[in-house]
Amino acid sequence: MVSLKNILRDEGRGRFDFSFSPKEFMEAQQAAERQNLDVVGIYHTHPDHPPRPSATDAGQPMLAGWINVIASVHGGKFKQAKAWYREDETQPFEETKLVIPS
């Protein structure tokens, strides 16, 4: 797992919105490849909101082509997670099956 910096904080935003640097994401992908690992998805939380893509998520082209797991956290406690996918940034996200082993 690799945590990426919220670049919106540098703009004075980012309390409820998140966007990562394409450069930092590419560096994380390359580091995984050097370790013979595959990046298969991206996850993030939605504090006090449902686990579905937000307008901010929909506006980020780099979220296309990956499984996007969104975890809903209410009052600081995990509530629910769902997985979403879109082939490219021109298409809407579609919910996909998420299996969490127990």
ABEGO torsion letter per residue (X at the ends): XBBBBBAAAAAGBGAABBBBBAAAAAAAAAAAAAAGBBBABBBBBBBGBBBBBBAAAAABAAABGBBBBBBBBBGGBBABBBBBBBABAABBBBBBBBBBBX
